[in-house]
């Protein structure tokens, strides 16, 4: 068996973990939810949950990884043998996510290619995105290129691959996000300005919202946290296993929280004012529509400057997508190495081949295999990508998080995590909050979220 690698220090760990957290979900999903859920109201709720619910899941998974020095497949069994069943469930999550995430990563690569080659005007057409989805050859080519880039990083290992990539891309990514955010605030049209859009984003809007609406905002913010901090998908357990015992875990967790929250907020500053100026509040369509339909239209309306800004924007999104896809693949590869004793290179090739095969099917689900549809709660006629996304994010991730809370809160006890987090004499600043969250509050919220995802209760 290969010797387990580790990050060279806490900075490498924080940048890699932040790179995992700052992905496509943060960049297009966070702004959409903020716009939908009352702007500043969503921001306040999200911040409160990030400091409580998100902190609880993040510190728990990192502590499990560092304590056991195992990937997600075998880590839970090291905490309690009777709970080894949780490992396979947790590992299935990144296994399902990787193929469709690389498909979307391929979309980003396609749009970056379009802008960098001076074809940005055509991307603003009403049918451009749907025409692209209807072209199986193009879809598969860009999907495979993105997947191969992901595999190449993981193939090189923790230090030379993941940590080196994160140390280069994350500062660049942050610089690009800040730059685009500042530019977005300066945009003006005849009727609206970027500052108007910023106020639309940050000022809480509770007018006409019932208690049920507020509860729905809480559930949206909690669901977003899964995307934002990469919990319940085996990633933080895996990265935690590479975190050295001598390094300050609590300080690193706090740094990840700050980095992620700042980037999520800036994602909104970057996108919402621009969409507000050119398309108005009604332009806040969620999902791919915001990223691949609305934004190209905005860049096109800016003339030559729009081509440059668009190129920088999709480069930034591409960096974010790559750092996240690397972490997803690493969670699977690490588990295969720990369980079977195979080499990193073989594990990467095996999983890469499987992800490529499934990814091709997902690409075909938008065209040749478009007849494969499934009615899901709140989404009738979902295609393969949406089905995979629903299964992983709406069903399996809440289940993994619920079971993790039960394991640590009631079986192994919170002391297991607290002792691991303070083994070098560090201070656990939110100790009693953590105990209450992991034992009672977080499981209750997660069960509610799961029941809502299943359509059993109305959120």
N, C-alpha and C positions, 0 to 999 in steps of 0.2 A: 504493500500500500504506500502511496506517495505521502511524504511528510506534509502535514497540514500547514499551509501558509498563514501568514498574519499580516495585517496592515503595519506599515513601518512606524506608525504613530497615530495619535488621536486625530491629527489634521487629515491624514489620509482616510481614516474611517469616516469622519464627519463629511468630507467632500464626496466620498463614495455613497454614503447613506443619503445625503442630500441630492446627489445625482439620481439616485433611484426614485426619491420622492418627487423631484421636479420633472414631471413627465407630461404627456399629452393631456391627462386628466386635469392637471393644474392649469394648463394654458387655455384650453377651450371650455372645460366643464365648470371651473370655478367662476369665471366671469359670467357665464350663462346663468348659473344658479343665483349669483348675487343680483343680477338684473331682474330675474324672475321673482326673487323672494324679498323684495323691498330694499335693495341696496345695502345701506348701513345696518339695517336690521339683521340681515344675513351675516354681515361682517362681525357684528357684536356677538351673535350666537356662535359663529364659527370660532372666534377667538376664545370664548369661554370653554367650548368643548375641546379645543386644541390643548388648553392648559389643564384639562381634567381628564376627559375621556381619551383623547389622543395620547397624552402623556402616559396614562396608565398602560395602554396597549404597547406603546413604543418601548418603555423601560422594561416591561415584562418580557417581550420577545428578545430584546438585546441581552438581557440578563440570562435567559434560558440558553441562548446561543453561546455566550461566554462561559457559563458554568459547565456546560456539557461538552464544549468544543466539537459540536456535531451540527450537520445541516438539519433542515426541518424534518427529513424523513425519519431520523433516528433520535433526535434531541429529546422529544417528549417522553420517549420510553426510558431515557436516562434519568429523567426527573421522577417517573413512577412507571414501573414495568407494566402495570395494568392499563396504562394510558398510552401505550405504544401505538394503538390504533389511530391516534390523532395525527401521527406523522404522515401516513399515506394520504389522509384527507387533505392535510396542509400542502403536501407535495403536488396533489392533483391540480390545485389552484394555479400555480405558475405554469404547469404543463398545459392547461387549457388556455391560459392568457397569451402565452408566447406566440402561437401561430397567428392569432388575429391582431395582436399588437404589432407584429412585424408587417402585417398587411396594411395597417393604418400608417406605420412608419414608411412603407412603400409609397403611400399617397403623398406624404410630406416630401419624400425624395423626388417624386414626380413634379410637384409644384416648384420645388427649389430648382430643378433642372429647367423647367419652363421659364422661370424668371431669370436665371443666370444666362440663358441662351437668347434672351430678348424677345420671348414669345408671350410676355405677360398679358398683352391686350386680349389675346384669344381666351385666356383663362377666366376673363370676366364675363364670358357669354353665359346665358341662362342655362344652357344644356351641356356646358363643358364638363362639369363634374360627372353628371350622369352618363355622358358619352364615354368618359374614361372608365367608369365602372362597368360599362357594357363591352369593353374591349379586354377579353381575357388574356391576350398575349401581353399587352402593356402592364396590366395588373400583376401578372405573375413575374415578369421581368424585374419590376421595381421591388416587389415583395422579396424575391430571392436575393437581390443585391443588398437590401437592408438586412436580411437575415444573415448573410455571409459576413457582413461587417460586424454584426453582433457576435457571431461565432469566433471571428478573428481575435476580438478583444478577450473573450473568455478563454480562448485557446492559449493565450499568453500567460494566464494565471492571475493571481490576486495582485501582486506587486507590479509586474511589468505590464499587465493588461488593465485590470479594473482601476487600480490606484493611479497609475500613470495617466490613463484617459481622464479620470475625474479631476486630477490636479491641473490638467491643461484646459479641459472643456468648461468646468464649472466657473472659474473666474471670467472666461470669455462669455459664457452664457449670461452671467449676472450683469456684465458690462453691456451686453446687447439689450437685455430686458430693461435696464435703467435708461439706456439711450432711447429706445423706442417709446418708453413710457413718457419721457420728457417731451419728445417730439409730438406724441399723441395729444398732450395737453395744449400744444400751440396751434392745433388745427382749427380752422374756422370756416364756416359757410355763411350764406346770407342770413339764415335764421338761427343757427346754433353755433356754439363754440366748444372747444375741447374742455374748457372749464365747466361749462354747463353739463357736459357728459360726466365729468369727474364728480360733480355735486350729485348728479343722478345716481352715481355709483356709491358714494360714501354717506349721503344723508339718509338716515333711517326713515322708511316710509311705512307707517302702520295704519294709514287711513283705510278704513273698510275691512281690515283684517280681523277675523274672529279668532277665538281661542284655538279652534281647529286649524286655522291657517298658520298660527304661530307654531303649533305642534308640528305641522308639515315642514316649516322652515327648520326646526330642530332636527327632524329626520333627514332632510336634505343635507344639512351641514354635517351630520354624523356620517352619512353615506360618503360625502366628499372626503372626509378624513381618511377613509380607507385608501383612496387614490393618493391623497396628499402625503401621507407618511409611510406608505408601502407596508402596512401591517396586514396580518391575516392571509399572507400569501407566501410565507416562508422566507421572504427576503431578509427581514431584520434579524431573524433567528440565524440565518446563514452568515450575514455580515457580522453579527455579534460573536459568532464562533471564531472570527478572524481578529477580534479585538483583544489586544494584549491585557493580561491580568494587572499589570502595573499601571496602566493608563486610567485616567479619571473618567469613569463611565457616566456619572451624573452630569458632569460638565459637558460632555459630548452630546448627551441627550438634550440638554438645554440648548446647545448650539444648533442641533438639527431642528428643534422646534422653531427657533428664531429664524433660521435660514429659510425653512419651508414656508412659514407664515408670511415673511416678507416677500418671497417670490410669488406666492399665491396672490397676495394683495396687488403686487406690481403687474401680475398678469391681467388683472382687471383694469388697472390704470392704462395698460398698454392697449387693450382692445376696446373697452366700453366707450371711452370718449370718441374714438375714431368712428365706431359703428353709430353712436348717437348723432354725431355731426352729419354723416353722409346718408344714413338710412333711418334715423330716428329711433325711438324706443321700440317700435315694431320690428326693427332689424335684428333684435336679439334672439334669433333662432338658435336652438341648442344643437349640440353635437357637431357632426361634420359640416352641417349647413353654415355654421358660424365661421369655421376655419377655412373651408374650401369653396364656399360660394360668396359669403358676405365680404370677407377680407380681400379677395382678388378684385371685387367690384370697387372697393374703396381705393385700393392701390392704383387701379386703372384710372380713376377719376383724378388722381394726383399728377398725371402726366409722367414726364421723365423721372421726377423725384419719386413717384410711386413705384417705378420699376426697381429703383435702388433700395427703397425702404422695404418693398416686398421681398426682394432677394435676401436682405438682412433678416427680415422676419422669419422666413421659412428656413434659413440657415440656423437661426436660434431654436426654432421648433425641432429641427432635425437633430441638433445637439441634445436637446432635452429628451427626445424620443430614444436616441441611441443609449444614453446613460441609463435610462429606465429599462430598456429591453435587455441590456447587459446584465442588470441585476436580476431580472426574471430568469434568464437562462442560467446564471450562476447558482440560483437557488436549486435548480434541477440537477445541474452538474455536480455540485457539492454533495447532494444527497446520494447520487449514484456512486460517487467515490467512497463515501462513508459506508454505504450499505454493501457494495460489491467488491470494493478494493481495486476497481479498475483505475486506469490512468485518466488524468484530466483530458488528454487529447482524445482518447477513445470515447469518453463520456460526452465530450462536446460534439464529436462527429455523429455519434448515435442519436443524441437528442436533436441536433441540427437537422439530420435527415428526416426524423419523424415530424419535426415542426414544419419542414419544407413541404412534406406530403400533405399535412393537414392544412397548411397555409394555402396551398394550391386549390384545395377543395373550397376553402372559404372565398378565395378570389372568384372561383367559378360559381359560387352561390349568388353572385350579383348578375350573372349572365346565363351561361349554359345550364347551370343547376338552379336557376332562379325559381323553378317550380317547387323547390323544397322550402316550405313555409311552416311556421308554427305560431299559433295564437298564444301570446303571453299576457299576463296581467298588465293592462294599460298599453299593450302593443300588439295589435292584431296583424297577422301576416309577416312575422319577423323572419328575416333571412338568416343564413348560417352564422354570420358574424355577430348579429344581435343575440342569437340563441346562445352562442358561446359566452358572450359578455354577460348575459343574464344569469346563466348557470354559475359562472365563476364569481361575479361581483354581488349578485343579489341573493344567491343561495349559499354557496360554499364558504365565502369569506365571513359572513355573519356566523355561520355554524362553527367555523374554526375559532373565531374570536370568542364566542360563547363558551366553547369547551375549554379554551385556554384560560379564561377567567375562572371557570369552575375548578380546573386543575390547580391553579395557583392560589385562588381565593379560599378553597375549601379542602383540598386534598393535600397538596404540598405545603400550603399556608403561605401568606404574603411574606413571612420572614425569609423564605427561600430567595426571593428576589431582592428584598431589602438587604440581606446579608451579602449577596453577590455585588450589589451596587455600592456597598460601603466597605468592601473588604480591605481597602487601603486607608480607612479612616475618613472617607469622604462623608459629607453631610447629606442626608436624604431630606431635602427641604419640604417636600409635600407628603411626608410619611403617612399621616393619618388620613389625608385626602385619598392617597393611593389605596390604603386598606379598604376604606369605604367604597371606593369606585370598583376595585377588582372583585370584591365580595358581593356587592348588591347593585349599585347604580348601573355600572357598565353592562352586566348581564341583562338587567331589566330593559335597558335601552336597546340592546342588541336583539333581544327576543321580539320586542315591538317592531324593530326594523325588519326582521326576518318575516314576521307575520304580515307586515305591510307589503313586502316584496312578493309574497305568495298570494296576495290578494285576499287573505283571510280577514284582515281588518283594513279599513279605508284610511289612508294617510292624507 
